[in-house]
């Protein structure tokens, strides 16, 4: 699970499989945080075709949407951010 909320998670509850990259709600993420998050998600997905990324924030729209949209663009799923955002929506 990739946690993008400002609230920490007890990693033990998820077998230690939580990666935290949070930023404050209703703000843009710092670029270095977003880049590290997207690179980590992409590497995780590339390791095994069975891997699934779970992104969590408080409402599942702003920070999760930003993360998902950027992952789609970074991975080459689409070649522009508008199509990535439409896919997420």
C-alpha positions as CSV (number, residue, x, y, z in Angstrom):
1,X,0.0,0.0,0.0
2,X,1.2,3.5,-0.8
3,X,0.0,6.0,1.7
4,X,-0.2,9.6,0.5
5,X,-2.1,11.0,3.4
6,X,-0.4,12.9,6.2
7,X,-1.7,10.3,8.6
8,X,0.9,7.5,9.3
9,X,-0.1,3.8,9.2
10,X,1.0,1.0,11.5
11,X,3.1,-1.0,9.0
12,X,2.6,-4.1,11.2
13,X,-1.1,-4.1,10.4
14,X,-0.3,-4.6,6.7
15,X,2.6,-7.0,7.1
16,X,5.1,-4.1,6.7
17,X,3.9,-3.4,3.2
18,X,3.2,0.3,3.6
19,X,5.3,3.0,1.9
20,X,4.5,6.5,3.1
21,X,4.9,9.5,0.8
22,X,2.3,11.8,2.3
23,X,1.8,15.5,1.8
24,X,-0.9,17.9,3.2
25,X,-4.4,17.7,1.7
26,X,-5.5,20.4,-0.8
27,X,-1.8,21.2,-1.7
28,X,0.4,20.2,-4.5
29,X,3.0,17.6,-3.6
30,X,6.7,18.5,-3.4
31,X,8.1,17.3,-6.7
32,X,10.8,15.1,-5.1
33,X,8.1,13.3,-3.1
34,X,5.9,12.7,-6.1
35,X,8.8,11.5,-8.2
36,X,10.0,9.1,-5.6
37,X,6.5,7.8,-5.1
38,X,5.9,7.2,-8.8
39,X,9.2,5.6,-9.3
40,X,8.6,3.2,-6.4
41,X,5.1,2.3,-7.6
42,X,6.4,1.7,-11.1
43,X,9.3,-0.5,-9.9
44,X,6.9,-2.5,-7.7
45,X,4.5,-3.1,-10.6
46,X,7.4,-4.1,-12.9
47,X,8.6,-6.8,-10.5
48,X,5.7,-9.1,-11.0
49,X,2.6,-8.9,-13.3
50,X,0.5,-10.0,-10.3
51,X,1.5,-7.0,-8.3
52,X,-1.2,-4.4,-7.6
53,X,-0.7,-0.8,-6.3
54,X,-3.1,0.4,-3.6
55,X,-3.0,4.2,-3.0
56,X,-4.6,5.6,0.1
57,X,-5.5,9.1,1.1
58,X,-8.4,10.5,3.1
59,X,-11.0,10.9,0.4
60,X,-9.4,9.0,-2.5
61,X,-9.6,11.9,-5.0
62,X,-7.0,14.6,-4.7
63,X,-3.7,13.0,-3.5
64,X,-4.7,9.5,-4.8
65,X,-5.8,11.0,-8.1
66,X,-2.6,12.9,-8.5
67,X,-0.5,9.8,-7.7
68,X,-2.5,7.6,-10.0
69,X,-2.5,10.1,-12.8
70,X,1.2,10.6,-12.6
71,X,1.9,6.9,-12.5
72,X,-0.1,6.4,-15.7
73,X,1.9,9.1,-17.4
74,X,5.3,7.9,-16.0
75,X,4.6,4.4,-17.1
76,X,3.7,5.4,-20.6
77,X,0.1,4.2,-20.3
78,X,-0.9,7.5,-22.0
79,X,1.4,10.1,-23.5
80,X,-0.4,13.2,-22.0
81,X,-1.7,14.2,-18.6
82,X,-5.3,14.9,-19.8
83,X,-5.9,11.3,-20.9
84,X,-4.4,10.0,-17.6
85,X,-6.7,12.3,-15.6
86,X,-9.7,11.2,-17.7
87,X,-8.8,7.5,-17.1
88,X,-8.6,8.1,-13.3
89,X,-11.9,10.0,-13.3
